[in-house]
Amino acid sequence: MTYPDAAGFLAEFDPGEPGVVVVDVRMPGLSGFQLQEELSEREYPAPVIFCSAHGDIPMSVRAMRLGAVDFLEKPYEPQRMLDVVQDQLREAEQCFTAHAERLRVRERVASLTPREREVLRLVVDGRSSQLIARDLGTSVKTVDVHRARIKAKTESESLGTLVRDLLQHGVEV
């Protein structure tokens, strides 16, 4: 799909739909860099490909540092653009799957109380119920109740699987 400018894209794109974003550095309204930053703030995991007739090394380095996957100088060969987009579409599927799972893990953790999050952080650190109780100045029984509630609220098979999901998807407690 094509859009006349970044604002048009931002107004219409589906953040849940895997895709590849191809932007020019210079566009009406928001620049390509500003669009890339906005997509990053919105946590839209689509690969971004820059193209420009006015590109230079510092510009391409900036784009890559912000997370762009490629920077093509105009005029580019159409086949080169097709190859890059097709490669990135395959990557996008994996990125969007991982992003969706990360959001699910975040939602599960969001249901926890501040105290349950505190207990979970200590569990992630590998502490036993006895150590957590000592650190929090509470009883082991209370810690075990929190652990059970964490497991139930997050609908986890076990705290071990929850910890694995948190670490695997880079979700902070």
N, C-alpha and C positions, 0 to 999 in steps of 0.2 A: 504494500500500500504506500502511496505517496501523500505527502502533506505539503502545503504551501510554506509552512514555517514551523518552528518548534512549538509555538503555542497551540497550533492546530493539532499537532501530534499529541501533545500532553492532554488536550481536551478529549481526544477520541480513543487513544490506545487502551487496550485491555491489559492491565498489569499481570493478569493470570495467564495470558496467552504467550507461549514461547515464541521468540522471534529474534531477529538480528536488526540492530538499528544502524543505518548508514546515514552519516551526517557530513555536511560540509562545515569547515571551520567558520566560514563567513556566511551567515544566513540573515534574513530579515528578522528583526527582533532579537530573540535570544541567540547567542552564538552557539556553535557546536559544543564548545567547552562548557558553556552555561547549561546547555541541555544535558550533557553528560553528568554534570554535577547534580542537577535536579533529579535525574534518574537514579543516581547513587543515593541521594537523600531519601528517595522513595523506595529504596532497596529493590529496584527493578533489575533483575539479574541478567538481562539480555546483553550479549556481546555488542560492543560499539565499534564500528569501523568508520574511520575518518577519511575524507577525501578533500583535496584542495588544490586549486591551481596556484595558490600562493604559499604553499607549504615550505617549511625549511626544517633543518635539524632540530633547533630548539622547540619548534611547534610540535613536531612528531614526538619528541621526548616527553613533552608536557602531556600530550594525549595518552601516551603509553603509561606514564606515571599515574594518570587518573583512571587507568584500567582499560583503555582501548586495546583491541586485539590486533588492529592493523591500521596503517596510515598509507593511503594510496594517493600519489600525485596525479593530478589531471594534466594532460589527458592520459587516462589509464586504458589498458586493453580490456574490452568488455569481458573477455573470457577470464581474465585475472580476477575481475570483480565477482563474476559468477562462482569461480572456484573458492574464493575467500568466503563468500556468503554461504555456499553449500557446506563447506567445512564447519563454519560457525553455527549453522542450523543444527547440525548433529550435536555440537557442544551445548547449544542452548537447551535442548531437550534434557540433558543431564543436569545442567545448571538449574533449570526450573523445577525439576523433580527434587533436587537437593534443597532448593529454596523453599518449596512447599513443605517439605518435611521439617525444615528448621522453624518455619512459622507454626506448624502443629506442635512442635516441642515447646516453643515459647508460650503458646496458648495454654498448654497443659500446666506449665510452671506458673503462669499468671494467676491461676486460681488459688495459689498458696498464700497463707498469711505471712506477714513479715517474720514471725518466729519460725514458721515452717521453712521459709527460705533460708534463714540463718542455720537451721539444723541441716538442711540439704547442702548448703555450702560446706559445712564441716564433714558431711558424708562424702561429698565429692573430693575433699582433701584426704579421704581415707581414714578418718577417725572412727573409732568404735563408739558405741553408745556410752560406755563408761567415760571415755575421754570427753565426749560432747557434754555429758552431764556435768563433769567437773568444770569444763570451760564456761558453761552457761550458768553454773551455780544452781543446778536443779537435780532431780533424781533420775536415775536410769529409767525408771518406769515412765516418767514424763517424756523422756527422749524417745522411748519405744512407742509411746502413743503418737508423738509427732511423726515418727517414721512411718507408722501404719497409716496415718492420715495423708501423708505425702504420697504414699503408694496408691491409696484409694483415689484421692483427688486427681492425680495425674494419670490414673487408669493404667499404671505400669504393672508388668508382670512381677517385677521386683525392683528394689532400689538400684540394684546392679545394672539392670537394663536401662533404667532412667539415667543413671550416671553415664552409661555408654552413649545414649542418645544425646545427652548434653555435650559431651566431649566431641562426639563424632560430628555434630552440627554446629559446634562453636557457640552454643547458647550459654550465656552467663546467667547465674542465679541472682 
